[in-house]
Amino acid sequence: MTGEIDIYGVYIPGLLVLMLATLVVSLVVRRALAWSGAYAFVWHRGLFDVALYVVLLGALSSFSQWLLS
């Protein structure tokens, strides 16, 4: 695996695709957390959202590596 995805002759880094997928998942999770009121227990919402994004990116990256192996 080269780590790049070919879309009509344009090579897109695999990490960029994972980051975009993580953004979509993160938006859904953040909306669910806001709806449930879980943000009331969070000290700094911005830092929490960044940490959530990094954790989700790591999880999706690990899942994709497991799926491709």
Sequence and secondary structure as in RCSB ss.txt:
>XXXX:A:sequence
MTGEIDIYGVYIPGLLVLMLATLVVSLVVRRALAWSGAYAFVWHRGLFDVALYVVLLGALSSFSQWLLS
>XXXX:A:secstr
  SEEEETTEEEEHHHHHHHHHHHHHHHHHHHHHHHTGGGG S HHHHHHHHHHHHHHHHHHHHHHHH 
